[in-house]
């Protein structure tokens, strides 16, 4: 059985923590920031834990 290749796009967007959680960047933080409140932009800056329903698919793409 051959090894699974890592999906490079997923590897760039998702980080695995030391405890095995998957972290991703929040959406809506790249442009049109003048209309967004400071509170909203501050929340966008923080990383987000990937929801449980997506974790299996992303782990498969990462080859884990």
PENORRA-V522921 format. One record per backbone hydrogen bond with DSSP energy under -0.5 kcal/mol. NH is the residue of the N-H (numbers start at 1). CO is the residue of the C=O. Records with the same first field share a line. If there is no record, write none. Layout:
NH->CO + CO
This chain:
7->61
8->6
11->7
12->8
13->9
14->10
15->23
17->15 + 21
20->17
23->15 + 21
24->48
25->13
26->44
36->33
41->37
42->38
43->39
44->40
45->41
46->42 + 43
48->24
50->22
54->51
55->51
56->52
58->54
59->55
60->56
61->57
62->58
63->59 + 60
64->59
